[in-house]
Amino acid sequence: MLLTELAEYKNFVNSSGIAFASIGAYLVWRYLTEINFADKEAYLRGEGVLTVPDPSPNEVCRLKRSILFSKLGLFMILAGGGLQIISNYIPS
C-alpha cells in the first residue's frame, strides 16, 4: 500500500538519496582528512618523527566538531544509499 502511494515521489526519493550521499561524502572528506600530526616532507625523506603537541581548549573543541561532522557525513552517506535502494522498489 505505502509503496504504491509513493510512486509519484520515486524520482524525488532517488534524487534525495544522491544529494544526501554527495553531501555526506563531502563532510567526511572535509572533516576526517584534517586529522594529521606528521611532517609530510620529513616523512617522505624517511626522517619522519611523529609529534603530538599538547592541544589547546580551542583545538580540542575543533577536533570534537570535526569528529561530529565526519560522523554526520557517514550517516548521510548511509541514509542516501538507503533512499536510493528504496527508490528501486517503488513501483512506477
C-alpha positions as CSV (number, residue, x, y, z in Angstrom):
1,M,0.0,0.0,0.0
2,L,2.6,2.5,1.1
3,L,4.9,1.8,-1.9
4,T,2.1,2.3,-4.4
5,E,1.3,5.7,-2.8
6,L,4.9,6.8,-3.1
7,A,5.0,6.1,-6.9
8,E,4.8,9.8,-7.7
9,Y,7.8,10.5,-5.4
10,K,10.1,7.9,-6.9
11,N,12.4,10.3,-8.6
12,F,12.4,12.6,-5.6
13,V,13.4,9.8,-3.3
14,N,16.2,8.8,-5.6
15,S,17.4,12.3,-6.1
16,S,17.3,12.9,-2.3
17,G,19.4,9.9,-1.8
18,I,22.0,11.1,-4.3
19,A,22.1,14.5,-2.6
20,F,22.4,13.0,0.9
21,A,25.3,10.8,-0.2
22,S,27.1,13.6,-2.0
23,I,26.9,16.0,0.9
24,G,27.9,13.2,3.3
25,A,30.9,12.3,1.2
26,Y,32.0,16.0,1.2
27,L,31.6,16.2,5.0
28,V,33.7,13.0,5.6
29,W,36.4,14.2,3.2
30,R,36.5,17.7,4.7
31,Y,36.4,16.9,8.4
32,L,38.1,13.5,8.6
33,T,41.2,14.1,6.5
34,E,42.3,17.1,8.5
35,I,43.5,14.9,11.4
36,N,47.2,14.5,10.8
37,F,50.2,15.2,13.0
38,A,53.1,14.0,10.7
39,D,55.5,16.3,9.0
40,K,54.9,15.1,5.4
41,E,58.2,16.3,3.9
42,A,60.4,14.7,6.5
43,Y,58.3,11.5,6.4
44,L,58.7,11.1,2.7
45,R,62.5,11.5,3.1
46,G,62.5,8.7,5.7
47,E,63.3,11.1,8.5
48,G,59.8,11.5,9.9
49,V,59.1,11.9,13.6
50,L,55.5,11.8,14.9
51,T,54.9,14.7,17.3
52,V,51.7,15.2,19.1
53,P,51.6,18.6,20.7
54,D,49.6,19.5,23.8
55,P,46.2,20.6,22.5
56,S,44.7,23.9,23.5
57,P,41.0,24.0,24.5
58,N,40.2,25.6,21.1
59,E,41.9,22.7,19.3
60,V,40.0,20.2,21.4
61,C,36.7,21.9,20.5
62,R,37.7,21.9,16.8
63,L,38.6,18.2,16.9
64,K,35.3,17.3,18.5
65,R,33.5,19.3,15.9
66,S,35.4,17.6,13.1
67,I,34.6,14.1,14.5
68,L,30.9,15.1,14.9
69,F,30.7,16.4,11.2
70,S,32.5,13.3,9.9
71,K,30.0,11.0,11.7
72,L,27.2,13.1,10.4
73,G,28.6,12.7,6.9
74,L,28.9,8.9,7.3
75,F,25.2,8.8,8.4
76,M,24.2,10.9,5.4
77,I,26.1,8.5,3.0
78,L,24.3,5.5,4.6
79,A,20.9,7.3,4.5
80,G,21.4,8.4,0.9
81,G,22.3,4.9,-0.2
82,G,19.2,3.6,1.7
83,L,17.0,6.1,-0.1
84,Q,18.4,5.1,-3.5
85,I,17.8,1.4,-2.7
86,I,14.2,2.1,-1.6
87,S,13.5,4.1,-4.7
88,N,14.4,1.0,-6.8
89,Y,11.5,-0.9,-5.2
90,I,8.9,1.8,-5.6
91,P,6.7,0.8,-8.5
92,S,6.4,3.2,-11.4
